[in-house]
Amino acid sequence: MNTLRMPTEEVARYWAKTGAEVLFAEKDMFNGTVSKEKLETNLYEQMIVNLLELDTSDISEEQLQHCIELSKN
């Protein structure tokens, strides 16, 4: 998907949804302790910050771990 011309919010939503889907694709690697929906929301919020402050949709391993922690049931 070409995200170069998409609005910031759409880019963040696309990558958050994609990231959550990838992490839950084959099996629940979190053994039911992490909500996919919460993770998608937390990834989205982190990506919005990164897009606005750092001009990137990439998130660091530390940011990903923080999103996972926030998404625990």
Rosetta blueprint (number, residue, H / E / L):
1 M L
2 N L
3 T L
4 L L
5 R L
6 M L
7 P L
8 T H
9 E H
10 E H
11 V H
12 A H
13 R H
14 Y H
15 W H
16 A H
17 K H
18 T H
19 G H
20 A H
21 E H
22 V H
23 L H
24 F L
25 A L
26 E L
27 K L
28 D L
29 M L
30 F L
31 N L
32 G L
33 T L
34 V E
35 S L
36 K H
37 E H
38 K H
39 L H
40 E H
41 T H
42 N H
43 L H
44 Y H
45 E H
46 Q H
47 M H
48 I H
49 V H
50 N H
51 L H
52 L H
53 E H
54 L H
55 D L
56 T L
57 S L
58 D L
59 I L
60 S L
61 E H
62 E H
63 Q H
64 L H
65 Q H
66 H H
67 C H
68 I H
69 E H
70 L H
71 S L
72 K E
73 N L
